[in-house]
Amino acid sequence: MWIQREVTLEARPRGFHLVTREIEEAVPELRDLRVGMVHVFIRHTSASLTLNENASPDVRRDFESWSNEAVPEAAPYWTHTVEGADDMPGHVKASLFGPSVTIPVADGHLALGTWQGIYLCEHRDRGGSRSLVVTAWGEH
């Protein structure tokens, strides 16, 4: 069985946002998979996806703080600046975190660890809505 959906996430402010539930709700056929995989891909160059702590909002804030320190907006070496001060840093952050996550499916559920969740990493001040392609495959 193969499933593929385009999922649109509402616009969010810059930061790291849990989107696990939105993805699960957008692809209800996951519940039909006994064993399988799901691949989630973001179709943007200034936002990314990662998998991490799903309980403490401090972790998401710390990710944002670290990424802003590691990839500063006001760096004198940026030459791609036409689209705003947050654009080129957004591209670099998106490459560092990556465009996708792949997660096993077991008995109709994402086989995440107890404290794991999927983050939308929004690297722009006003990135707008974000488009994901969610592909799942497996056996009933």
OpenMM code with the backbone's topology and positions (N, CA, C; nanometers):
from openmm import Vec3, app, unit

residues = "MET TRP ILE GLN ARG GLU VAL THR LEU GLU ALA ARG PRO ARG GLY PHE HIS LEU VAL THR ARG GLU ILE GLU GLU ALA VAL PRO GLU LEU ARG ASP LEU ARG VAL GLY MET VAL HIS VAL PHE ILE ARG HIS THR SER ALA SER LEU THR LEU ASN GLU ASN ALA SER PRO ASP VAL ARG ARG ASP PHE GLU SER TRP SER ASN GLU ALA VAL PRO GLU ALA ALA PRO TYR TRP THR HIS THR VAL GLU GLY ALA ASP ASP MET PRO GLY HIS VAL LYS ALA SER LEU PHE GLY PRO SER VAL THR ILE PRO VAL ALA ASP GLY HIS LEU ALA LEU GLY THR TRP GLN GLY ILE TYR LEU CYS GLU HIS ARG ASP ARG GLY GLY SER ARG SER LEU VAL VAL THR ALA TRP GLY GLU HIS".split()
positions = [
    Vec3(0.0844, -0.1180, 0.0000),
    Vec3(0.0000, 0.0000, 0.0000),
    Vec3(0.0890, 0.1244, 0.0000),
    Vec3(0.0579, 0.2171, -0.0885),
    Vec3(0.1275, 0.3455, -0.0961),
    Vec3(0.0261, 0.4575, -0.0797),
    Vec3(0.0654, 0.5602, -0.0058),
    Vec3(-0.0194, 0.6783, 0.0168),
    Vec3(0.0697, 0.8007, -0.0020),
    Vec3(0.0162, 0.9020, -0.0684),
    Vec3(0.0899, 1.0275, -0.0755),
    Vec3(-0.0082, 1.1431, -0.0660),
    Vec3(0.0228, 1.2378, 0.0208),
    Vec3(-0.0622, 1.3550, 0.0416),
    Vec3(0.0237, 1.4798, 0.0437),
    Vec3(-0.0313, 1.5875, -0.0097),
    Vec3(0.0287, 1.7177, 0.0125),
    Vec3(-0.0437, 1.7784, 0.1313),
    Vec3(0.0312, 1.8238, 0.2279),
    Vec3(-0.0236, 1.8798, 0.3504),
    Vec3(0.0237, 2.0253, 0.3601),
    Vec3(-0.0701, 2.1167, 0.3817),
    Vec3(-0.0347, 2.2567, 0.3982),
    Vec3(-0.0443, 2.2929, 0.5455),
    Vec3(0.0673, 2.3392, 0.5986),
    Vec3(0.0707, 2.3853, 0.7373),
    Vec3(0.0450, 2.5348, 0.7400),
    Vec3(-0.0345, 2.5798, 0.8355),
    Vec3(-0.0633, 2.7228, 0.8484),
    Vec3(0.0654, 2.7994, 0.8776),
    Vec3(0.0653, 2.9262, 0.8413),
    Vec3(0.1816, 3.0124, 0.8667),
    Vec3(0.2085, 3.0204, 1.0164),
    Vec3(0.3340, 3.0159, 1.0506),
    Vec3(0.3761, 3.0260, 1.1903),
    Vec3(0.4902, 3.1264, 1.1996),
    Vec3(0.5099, 3.1832, 1.3184),
    Vec3(0.6236, 3.2748, 1.3351),
    Vec3(0.7548, 3.1962, 1.3341),
    Vec3(0.8629, 3.2691, 1.3238),
    Vec3(0.9936, 3.2041, 1.3295),
    Vec3(1.0023, 3.1230, 1.4583),
    Vec3(1.0586, 3.0035, 1.4478),
    Vec3(1.0745, 2.9178, 1.5645),
    Vec3(1.0570, 2.7722, 1.5272),
    Vec3(1.0530, 2.6894, 1.6286),
    Vec3(1.0424, 2.5442, 1.6136),
    Vec3(0.9064, 2.5019, 1.6678),
    Vec3(0.8255, 2.4393, 1.5833),
    Vec3(0.6852, 2.4122, 1.6152),
    Vec3(0.6553, 2.2631, 1.5973),
    Vec3(0.5889, 2.2034, 1.6959),
    Vec3(0.5472, 2.0635, 1.6841),
    Vec3(0.4338, 2.0515, 1.5829),
    Vec3(0.4494, 1.9605, 1.4872),
    Vec3(0.3463, 1.9410, 1.3844),
    Vec3(0.3087, 1.7932, 1.3692),
    Vec3(0.3500, 1.7100, 1.4608),
    Vec3(0.3228, 1.5658, 1.4530),
    Vec3(0.1741, 1.5380, 1.4364),
    Vec3(0.0925, 1.5949, 1.5219),
    Vec3(-0.0516, 1.5684, 1.5196),
    Vec3(-0.1138, 1.6125, 1.3868),
    Vec3(-0.0724, 1.7289, 1.3352),
    Vec3(-0.1264, 1.7766, 1.2078),
    Vec3(-0.0957, 1.6795, 1.0945),
    Vec3(0.0241, 1.6245, 1.0948),
    Vec3(0.0624, 1.5293, 0.9910),
    Vec3(-0.0191, 1.4016, 1.0044),
    Vec3(-0.0306, 1.3503, 1.1260),
    Vec3(-0.1096, 1.2278, 1.1478),
    Vec3(-0.2553, 1.2479, 1.1053),
    Vec3(-0.3133, 1.3622, 1.1394),
    Vec3(-0.4532, 1.3882, 1.1040),
    Vec3(-0.4730, 1.4060, 0.9537),
    Vec3(-0.3713, 1.4569, 0.8844),
    Vec3(-0.3823, 1.4789, 0.7405),
    Vec3(-0.3709, 1.3493, 0.6606),
    Vec3(-0.3186, 1.2444, 0.7239),
    Vec3(-0.3001, 1.1159, 0.6558),
    Vec3(-0.3614, 1.0058, 0.7423),
    Vec3(-0.4954, 1.0010, 0.7486),
    Vec3(-0.5603, 0.9030, 0.8362),
    Vec3(-0.5345, 0.7578, 0.7943),
    Vec3(-0.4921, 0.7364, 0.6699),
    Vec3(-0.4626, 0.6000, 0.6235),
    Vec3(-0.3460, 0.5362, 0.6979),
    Vec3(-0.2676, 0.6171, 0.7668),
    Vec3(-0.1584, 0.5596, 0.8473),
    Vec3(-0.2120, 0.4568, 0.9455),
    Vec3(-0.3341, 0.4797, 0.9938),
    Vec3(-0.3949, 0.3872, 1.0907),
    Vec3(-0.4159, 0.2479, 1.0319),
    Vec3(-0.4175, 0.2391, 0.8977),
    Vec3(-0.4389, 0.1106, 0.8314),
    Vec3(-0.3102, 0.0300, 0.8147),
    Vec3(-0.1961, 0.0902, 0.8412),
    Vec3(-0.0687, 0.0212, 0.8210),
    Vec3(-0.0293, -0.0575, 0.9454),
    Vec3(-0.0061, -0.1843, 0.9263),
    Vec3(0.0435, -0.2685, 1.0352),
    Vec3(0.1929, -0.2448, 1.0543),
    Vec3(0.2641, -0.2371, 0.9413),
    Vec3(0.4077, -0.2105, 0.9421),
    Vec3(0.4396, -0.1266, 0.8186),
    Vec3(0.5245, -0.0266, 0.8349),
    Vec3(0.5568, 0.0565, 0.7203),
    Vec3(0.6497, 0.1704, 0.7568),
    Vec3(0.6533, 0.2672, 0.6659),
    Vec3(0.7373, 0.3859, 0.6826),
    Vec3(0.6585, 0.5077, 0.6358),
    Vec3(0.6925, 0.6226, 0.6928),
    Vec3(0.6370, 0.7487, 0.6450),
    Vec3(0.7537, 0.8452, 0.6255),
    Vec3(0.7526, 0.9108, 0.5113),
    Vec3(0.8546, 1.0095, 0.4791),
    Vec3(0.7849, 1.1440, 0.4666),
    Vec3(0.8344, 1.2446, 0.5373),
    Vec3(0.7758, 1.3782, 0.5357),
    Vec3(0.8813, 1.4737, 0.4795),
    Vec3(0.8472, 1.5414, 0.3705),
    Vec3(0.9392, 1.6289, 0.2987),
    Vec3(0.8792, 1.7689, 0.2912),
    Vec3(0.9588, 1.8712, 0.3241),
    Vec3(0.9117, 2.0095, 0.3155),
    Vec3(0.9594, 2.0695, 0.1838),
    Vec3(0.8686, 2.1376, 0.1142),
    Vec3(0.8973, 2.1897, -0.0190),
    Vec3(0.9399, 2.3370, -0.0146),
    Vec3(1.0313, 2.3690, 0.0754),
    Vec3(1.0763, 2.5074, 0.0907),
    Vec3(1.2252, 2.5100, 0.1226),
    Vec3(1.2912, 2.6232, 0.0924),
    Vec3(1.4353, 2.6347, 0.1145),
    Vec3(1.4717, 2.7211, 0.2343),
    Vec3(1.3720, 2.7701, 0.3068),
    Vec3(1.4032, 2.8496, 0.4261),
    Vec3(1.3231, 2.8008, 0.5467),
    Vec3(1.2839, 2.6753, 0.5419),
    Vec3(1.2203, 2.6061, 0.6542),
    Vec3(1.2692, 2.4618, 0.6469),
    Vec3(1.2610, 2.3916, 0.7579),
    Vec3(1.3111, 2.2546, 0.7606),
    Vec3(1.2278, 2.1706, 0.8562),
    Vec3(1.2644, 2.0435, 0.8643),
    Vec3(1.1989, 1.9500, 0.9551),
    Vec3(1.3053, 1.8800, 1.0381),
    Vec3(1.2707, 1.8489, 1.1601),
    Vec3(1.3583, 1.7673, 1.2434),
    Vec3(1.2728, 1.6928, 1.3448),
    Vec3(1.3348, 1.5998, 1.4114),
    Vec3(1.2677, 1.5161, 1.5102),
    Vec3(1.3370, 1.5380, 1.6436),
    Vec3(1.2584, 1.5735, 1.7477),
    Vec3(1.3200, 1.5948, 1.8779),
    Vec3(1.2139, 1.5966, 1.9871),
    Vec3(1.2509, 1.6479, 2.1016),
    Vec3(1.1710, 1.6542, 2.2245),
    Vec3(1.0302, 1.7103, 2.2008),
    Vec3(0.9291, 1.6391, 2.2445),
    Vec3(0.7915, 1.6850, 2.2224),
    Vec3(0.7215, 1.7356, 2.3485),
    Vec3(0.7914, 1.7401, 2.4607),
    Vec3(0.7240, 1.7771, 2.5853),
    Vec3(0.7549, 1.9200, 2.6302),
    Vec3(0.8802, 1.9541, 2.6388),
    Vec3(0.9171, 2.0841, 2.6950),
    Vec3(0.9317, 2.1911, 2.5871),
    Vec3(0.8541, 2.2985, 2.5964),
    Vec3(0.8709, 2.4097, 2.5019),
    Vec3(1.0085, 2.4756, 2.5140),
    Vec3(1.0762, 2.4576, 2.6279),
    Vec3(1.2110, 2.5120, 2.6438),
    Vec3(1.3056, 2.4564, 2.5380),
    Vec3(1.2884, 2.3301, 2.5020),
    Vec3(1.3756, 2.2691, 2.4014),
    Vec3(1.3587, 2.3411, 2.2678),
    Vec3(1.2355, 2.3695, 2.2294),
    Vec3(1.2114, 2.4398, 2.1030),
    Vec3(1.2686, 2.5817, 2.1071),
    Vec3(1.2546, 2.6493, 2.2195),
    Vec3(1.3130, 2.7836, 2.2332),
    Vec3(1.4655, 2.7778, 2.2273),
    Vec3(1.5238, 2.6764, 2.2908),
    Vec3(1.6694, 2.6625, 2.2889),
    Vec3(1.7213, 2.6319, 2.1486),
    Vec3(1.6487, 2.5514, 2.0721),
    Vec3(1.6866, 2.5276, 1.9325),
    Vec3(1.6893, 2.6596, 1.8557),
    Vec3(1.5872, 2.7415, 1.8753),
    Vec3(1.5801, 2.8707, 1.8068),
    Vec3(1.6959, 2.9602, 1.8502),
    Vec3(1.7231, 2.9673, 1.9789),
    Vec3(1.8334, 3.0503, 2.0290),
    Vec3(1.9668, 3.0045, 1.9720),
    Vec3(1.9906, 2.8733, 1.9758),
    Vec3(2.1169, 2.8203, 1.9238),
    Vec3(2.1305, 2.8486, 1.7747),
    Vec3(2.0263, 2.8237, 1.6976),
    Vec3(2.0379, 2.8415, 1.5528),
    Vec3(2.0601, 2.9883, 1.5167),
    Vec3(1.9995, 3.0812, 1.5908),
    Vec3(2.0218, 3.2235, 1.5648),
    Vec3(2.1638, 3.2657, 1.5997),
    Vec3(2.2212, 3.2047, 1.7014),
    Vec3(2.3600, 3.2334, 1.7385),
    Vec3(2.4567, 3.1710, 1.6378),
    Vec3(2.4282, 3.0482, 1.5959),
    Vec3(2.5172, 2.9772, 1.5035),
    Vec3(2.5140, 3.0365, 1.3628),
    Vec3(2.3974, 3.0881, 1.3220),
    Vec3(2.3801, 3.1427, 1.1867),
    Vec3(2.3185, 3.2824, 1.2014),
    Vec3(2.4020, 3.3827, 1.2285),
    Vec3(2.3503, 3.5170, 1.2560),
    Vec3(2.2998, 3.5889, 1.1318),
    Vec3(2.2009, 3.6741, 1.1521),
    Vec3(2.1456, 3.7513, 1.0409),
    Vec3(2.2387, 3.8621, 0.9949),
    Vec3(2.3081, 3.9265, 1.0850),
    Vec3(2.3853, 4.0456, 1.0512),
    Vec3(2.5286, 4.0149, 1.0083),
    Vec3(2.5550, 3.8920, 0.9688),
    Vec3(2.6926, 3.8560, 0.9316),
    Vec3(2.7361, 3.9360, 0.8082),
    Vec3(2.8557, 3.9919, 0.8104),
    Vec3(2.9021, 4.0757, 0.6997),
    Vec3(2.9318, 3.9969, 0.5718),
    Vec3(2.9382, 3.8655, 0.5807),
    Vec3(2.9733, 3.7847, 0.4633),
    Vec3(2.8535, 3.7451, 0.3778),
    Vec3(2.7295, 3.7725, 0.4203),
    Vec3(2.6131, 3.7388, 0.3374),
    Vec3(2.6092, 3.8300, 0.2145),
    Vec3(2.5915, 3.7706, 0.0975),
    Vec3(2.5752, 3.8490, -0.0256),
    Vec3(2.4337, 3.8363, -0.0805),
    Vec3(2.3645, 3.7303, -0.0469),
    Vec3(2.2249, 3.7101, -0.0895),
    Vec3(2.1353, 3.7779, 0.0140),
    Vec3(2.1088, 3.9068, -0.0051),
    Vec3(2.0366, 3.9851, 0.0951),
    Vec3(1.9130, 4.0555, 0.0400),
    Vec3(1.8817, 4.0380, -0.0872),
    Vec3(1.7712, 4.1098, -0.1511),
    Vec3(1.6364, 4.0793, -0.0854),
    Vec3(1.6187, 3.9550, -0.0376),
    Vec3(1.4892, 3.9133, 0.0182),
    Vec3(1.4791, 3.9356, 0.1691),
    Vec3(1.5719, 4.0083, 0.2274),
    Vec3(1.5642, 4.0390, 0.3693),
    Vec3(1.6765, 3.9754, 0.4490),
    Vec3(1.6975, 4.0295, 0.5666),
    Vec3(1.8081, 3.9849, 0.6520),
    Vec3(1.7928, 3.8415, 0.6995),
    Vec3(1.6697, 3.7902, 0.7047),
    Vec3(1.6493, 3.6534, 0.7538),
    Vec3(1.6526, 3.5487, 0.6427),
    Vec3(1.6660, 3.5904, 0.5157),
    Vec3(1.6560, 3.4958, 0.4043),
    Vec3(1.7770, 3.4029, 0.3936),
    Vec3(1.8952, 3.4571, 0.3761),
    Vec3(2.0126, 3.3703, 0.3617),
    Vec3(2.0372, 3.2877, 0.4869),
    Vec3(2.0266, 3.3454, 0.6078),
    Vec3(2.0375, 3.2596, 0.7265),
    Vec3(1.9314, 3.1486, 0.7265),
    Vec3(1.8118, 3.1792, 0.6762),
    Vec3(1.7076, 3.0769, 0.6666),
    Vec3(1.7484, 2.9624, 0.5756),
    Vec3(1.8132, 2.9939, 0.4633),
    Vec3(1.8606, 2.8893, 0.3715),
    Vec3(1.9662, 2.8012, 0.4391),
    Vec3(2.0595, 2.8650, 0.5083),
    Vec3(2.1658, 2.7888, 0.5746),
    Vec3(2.1070, 2.6987, 0.6837),
    Vec3(2.0175, 2.7534, 0.7651),
    Vec3(1.9541, 2.6741, 0.8715),
    Vec3(1.8754, 2.5574, 0.8128),
    Vec3(1.8044, 2.5819, 0.7025),
    Vec3(1.7271, 2.4745, 0.6395),
    Vec3(1.8193, 2.3620, 0.5934),
    Vec3(1.9361, 2.3973, 0.5413),
    Vec3(2.0315, 2.2934, 0.4999),
    Vec3(2.0890, 2.2192, 0.6198),
    Vec3(2.1140, 2.2899, 0.7284),
    Vec3(2.1690, 2.2251, 0.8475),
    Vec3(2.0703, 2.1260, 0.9094),
    Vec3(1.9441, 2.1657, 0.9195),
    Vec3(1.8435, 2.0776, 0.9816),
    Vec3(1.7886, 1.9747, 0.8837),
    Vec3(1.7768, 2.0109, 0.7573),
    Vec3(1.7352, 1.9168, 0.6542),
    Vec3(1.5891, 1.9285, 0.6154),
    Vec3(1.5568, 1.8771, 0.4947),
    Vec3(1.4227, 1.8923, 0.4400),
    Vec3(1.3255, 1.7792, 0.4732),
    Vec3(1.3705, 1.6762, 0.5464),
    Vec3(1.2796, 1.5621, 0.5630),
    Vec3(1.3104, 1.4814, 0.6884),
    Vec3(1.2099, 1.4022, 0.7265),
    Vec3(1.2246, 1.3010, 0.8311),
    Vec3(1.1571, 1.1739, 0.7802),
    Vec3(1.2105, 1.0604, 0.8204),
    Vec3(1.1523, 0.9303, 0.7863),
    Vec3(1.1316, 0.8556, 0.9170),
    Vec3(1.0088, 0.8050, 0.9350),
    Vec3(0.9709, 0.7450, 1.0625),
    Vec3(0.9017, 0.6108, 1.0363),
    Vec3(0.9341, 0.5069, 1.1134),
    Vec3(0.8631, 0.3801, 1.0995),
    Vec3(0.7178, 0.3921, 1.1467),
    Vec3(0.6340, 0.3088, 1.0894),
    Vec3(0.4943, 0.2977, 1.1318),
    Vec3(0.4764, 0.1570, 1.1884),
    Vec3(0.4161, 0.1464, 1.3058),
    Vec3(0.3905, 0.0180, 1.3697),
    Vec3(0.2478, 0.0167, 1.4222),
    Vec3(0.1717, -0.0811, 1.3804),
    Vec3(0.0338, -0.0982, 1.4274),
    Vec3(-0.0490, 0.0298, 1.4155),
    Vec3(-0.0348, 0.0982, 1.3019),
    Vec3(-0.1183, 0.2138, 1.2732),
    Vec3(-0.0755, 0.3446, 1.3360),
    Vec3(0.0434, 0.3478, 1.3961),
    Vec3(0.0916, 0.4694, 1.4624),
    Vec3(0.2363, 0.4969, 1.4221),
    Vec3(0.2731, 0.6244, 1.4235),
    Vec3(0.4134, 0.6571, 1.4059),
    Vec3(0.4898, 0.5961, 1.5234),
    Vec3(0.5957, 0.5230, 1.4940),
    Vec3(0.6718, 0.4532, 1.5982),
    Vec3(0.7772, 0.5469, 1.6570),
    Vec3(0.7283, 0.6562, 1.7138),
    Vec3(0.8156, 0.7548, 1.7759),
    Vec3(0.8487, 0.7140, 1.9183),
    Vec3(0.9614, 0.7621, 1.9675),
    Vec3(0.9955, 0.7421, 2.1067),
    Vec3(0.9011, 0.8222, 2.1949),
    Vec3(0.9019, 0.7919, 2.3232),
    Vec3(0.8114, 0.8558, 2.4185),
    Vec3(0.8132, 1.0072, 2.4106),
    Vec3(0.9301, 1.0660, 2.3937),
    Vec3(0.9432, 1.2109, 2.3975),
    Vec3(0.9762, 1.2709, 2.2609),
    Vec3(0.9440, 1.2011, 2.1528),
    Vec3(0.9779, 1.2516, 2.0192),
    Vec3(0.8581, 1.3110, 1.9482),
    Vec3(0.8847, 1.4173, 1.8732),
    Vec3(0.7837, 1.4795, 1.7892),
    Vec3(0.8490, 1.5416, 1.6669),
    Vec3(0.7690, 1.5644, 1.5638),
    Vec3(0.8177, 1.6260, 1.4408),
    Vec3(0.8063, 1.7772, 1.4544),
    Vec3(0.9151, 1.8461, 1.4282),
    Vec3(0.9183, 1.9921, 1.4329),
    Vec3(0.9148, 2.0493, 1.2913),
    Vec3(0.8342, 2.1516, 1.2723),
    Vec3(0.8523, 2.2443, 1.1618),
    Vec3(0.9500, 2.3490, 1.2142),
    Vec3(1.0607, 2.3657, 1.1467),
    Vec3(1.1605, 2.4662, 1.1845),
    Vec3(1.1410, 2.5838, 1.0896),
    Vec3(1.0761, 2.6870, 1.1377),
    Vec3(1.0496, 2.8058, 1.0550),
    Vec3(1.1632, 2.9040, 1.0756),
    Vec3(1.2382, 2.9300, 0.9695),
    Vec3(1.3579, 3.0129, 0.9799),
    Vec3(1.3386, 3.1560, 0.9306),
    Vec3(1.2187, 3.1910, 0.8856),
    Vec3(1.1915, 3.3274, 0.8391),
    Vec3(1.0948, 3.3948, 0.9351),
    Vec3(1.1024, 3.5277, 0.9435),
    Vec3(1.0082, 3.6017, 1.0274),
    Vec3(0.8655, 3.5854, 0.9773),
    Vec3(0.8481, 3.5848, 0.8461),
    Vec3(0.7155, 3.5676, 0.7849),
    Vec3(0.7271, 3.4686, 0.6699),
    Vec3(0.7412, 3.3430, 0.7031),
    Vec3(0.7610, 3.2403, 0.6008),
    Vec3(0.6350, 3.2017, 0.5271),
    Vec3(0.5204, 3.2288, 0.5850),
    Vec3(0.3941, 3.1911, 0.5217),
    Vec3(0.3594, 3.0455, 0.5462),
    Vec3(0.2541, 3.0011, 0.4792),
    Vec3(0.2150, 2.8604, 0.4938),
    Vec3(0.3250, 2.7737, 0.4335),
    Vec3(0.3348, 2.6518, 0.4802),
    Vec3(0.4403, 2.5608, 0.4342),
    Vec3(0.3780, 2.4329, 0.3806),
    Vec3(0.4318, 2.3874, 0.2699),
    Vec3(0.3795, 2.2694, 0.2014),
    Vec3(0.4690, 2.1485, 0.2294),
    Vec3(0.4051, 2.0398, 0.2704),
    Vec3(0.4741, 1.9135, 0.2938),
    Vec3(0.4232, 1.8092, 0.1959),
    Vec3(0.5089, 1.7176, 0.1566),
    Vec3(0.4660, 1.5972, 0.0858),
    Vec3(0.4895, 1.4822, 0.1827),
    Vec3(0.3819, 1.4124, 0.2157),
    Vec3(0.3884, 1.2996, 0.3084),
    Vec3(0.3643, 1.1728, 0.2276),
    Vec3(0.4632, 1.0839, 0.2283),
    Vec3(0.4546, 0.9579, 0.1551),
    Vec3(0.4647, 0.8452, 0.2566),
    Vec3(0.3669, 0.7573, 0.2553),
    Vec3(0.3682, 0.6410, 0.3466),
    Vec3(0.3524, 0.5141, 0.2644),
    Vec3(0.4163, 0.4104, 0.3107),
    Vec3(0.4032, 0.2818, 0.2453),
    Vec3(0.4166, 0.1731, 0.3494),
    Vec3(0.3561, 0.0597, 0.3197),
    Vec3(0.3635, -0.0518, 0.4127),
    Vec3(0.2543, -0.1543, 0.3869),
    Vec3(0.2386, -0.2426, 0.4810),
    Vec3(0.1429, -0.3523, 0.4717),
    Vec3(0.0287, -0.3314, 0.5696),
    Vec3(-0.0894, -0.3764, 0.5265),
    Vec3(-0.2087, -0.3719, 0.6137),
    Vec3(-0.1922, -0.4713, 0.7265),
] * unit.nanometer
topology = app.Topology()
chain = topology.addChain("A")
for resn in residues:
    res = topology.addResidue(resn, chain)
    for name in ("N", "CA", "C"):
        topology.addAtom(name, app.Element.getBySymbol(name[0]), res)
